[in-house]
Amino acid sequence: MAERRVTLAVTGASGSQYALRLLDCLVRADVEVFFLISQAAQLVVATETDLQLPPKPQALEAFLTEHYQARAGQIRVFGKQDWMSPVASGSGAPSAMVVCPCSTGTLSAIATGASNNLIERAADVTLKERRKLILVPRESPYSTIHLENMLTLSRMGAVILPASPGFYHQPQSIDDLVDFVVARILNQLGIEQDLLQRWGE
């Protein structure tokens, strides 16, 4: 069954294009998105794209709603210390969360249950409630610490989905490479997508 409410957290690793394309696809699929973004991710988005995201949650929510032509209330943005937001509690959080891209610092914090900000707390809630947590690291090479944190989280039930696009679909553009990874995330969420054919189709 497809998820109709998803938490999408964007952290400070390179690869903000993956997050923005995923947000676009979730909106098009009529999924309600609880959107979290770190300060470092704001800087990465400004560096890697032409977007200048407003820093305040309310302004960012309005910007994203207009930019992605979302219906009113479909995208909800929460600040890093908004402990009263639905994602901070098991009784209010969506049944799935994606951290895309997932910095290795965030990976470490989630693996150790740090919960120092709302992104970390939301991931902690997802794990403790045995809900789907998808982490999209984009780092190279991985250190032993990174790999051990991934193994720890995998054993907890998290899905480790590195931003490593394949080439068997003969991509013609960077957008095709981005769509490969986003399609894999959507498949994990059970959301129909036409970005990438499934193997054998």
C-alpha positions, 0 to 999 in steps of 0.5 A: 500500500502506498504511503500518502504521508511522508516525512522528507528531511534534507541534510547537508550532503551534496545531492540536493537535486535528489531531494528536490526531484523527490519532493516534486514526485511526491507532490505529483503523486498527491502525497502529503509531505512533512518537510525538514531541512537543515541549515547546511542543506540550505547552503548546499541547495543554493550552491548546487541549484538556482533555487534560493530557499527562504530560511524561515519555515512559514516562508519556505512552505509558501515558496515550495507550495507555489514552486511545486504547484502543491495543493494548500497544506500538502507541504508542511515545513517544520523548523529544526527545534519545532518539538511540537510538530507531528514528526516529533511523536510516534502518535503523529508522525507519518509511517515513512521517512526519507533522509535525502541526501543523508550526510554522514553526520546525520547518519551518525546521529541517527545511529546513536539516537542523538535527537539533537534537532527535529530531523534526528528526532523524527528519524528516532521516532521512525525507528522506535515505532518500527516504521520505514526509514530510508537513508540516502547517503552520498559520500565517497569513499565511506570510512569504517565509521560510516559503514558501521553506522550504516550496518547498525541502522540496517540492523534496526530496520532502516533502508540504506539506499546510496545515491548511486545511479545505475547506467543500464537504462542508458541515461542521456542526461543528469536528470536521468541519473537523478531520476534513477535514484528517486525511482528507487526511493519511490519504489521503497515507499510503494508509490507508483512511478514512471521514471524508471522501468522495473527490471524485465519490463 
